[in-house]
C-alpha cells in the first residue's frame, strides 16, 4: 500500500555561479553578465502597458533568466525562471 499524500521531493535548485549571483534582480537597467546567451523574446500586456520579456541562459551554471523591459516600472528587470 502506498501513501498518496506524500508529494515527491523536489530537487533543490542548482546554485548560481558567481557572475549570476552578481546580477541585481528586479531593477530595470541592471546589467547581466558576459556568459548569458540570449534566447527568445515575447511581448506581454502588463496592465495597459506592453512590455518585452527576453529569455537568457547562463553558459556557466545553466540558470534560466528573464529580463522584463518595462519603461514604466523601475522594479522590472532580471528574474530567475523557476521551472
N, C-alpha and C positions, 0 to 999 in steps of 0.2 A: 504494500500500500504506500502511495506517495503522498506527501503533504503538499497540496497545491497552493497553499497560502504563502509559501516561501518563494519570493521572487529570485531569479538568478542574480548572482552578484555581478555588479557592473565592474568592468575593468577600469582601473584608475587611469586618468589621462596621462599621456606621456609628458614628461617635464619639458618646459620651454627651454630652448637654447639661450645662451647669454644675449645675443642680439634681439631675440624676440622678447625677452624679459625687459629690455630697454625701451620697447615701444610704449609710448604714452597712449593709453586707451581712452576712448570717449572724449577726444579733443580734436576738433576739426583743424586740419593743417599740420598735425604732428607727423613727423617723417616715419617711414617704415625702416627697412634695412636692406642692404645690398643683396642678400640671399633670398629675398622674396620674389617669386615668379608670379607674374600677373596672369590671371585666368579670365573667365567670362565676366561680363558686367550686365546689369539689368536696371531698368527704371521702375520705380515704385512710387505710388502716391502715399505721402505721409501727411494726413490731413488734406489741406488744399495745395500742398507743395509737392512737385515731382522731384525725387532725389535719385541719384545714381549710386548703385551699390556694386562695387568691384570685388571679386574674389582674388585671393592671393594664397600661395602655398610656399612654405619655407623649405628650401632645399636641405637645410641642415637638420632640423628636428621634425619636419613633417607637419607642423601646425598649419591649420587652415584659418585664414583671416578674412574678414570682410572690412572694406573701407567704405563708409557711407559719406557721400559728398552731399551735404545739405547746407547751403549757404545761409539758411535762416536759423540754424541750430548750432551753436558753438560746441554743444556736447555731442555732436555726431563725430564720426571718425572711425578709429580702429576698434574692432571687437573680434574675439576668438570665436570661431564657429564650433558649437557643441553638437556633435553628431548624435 
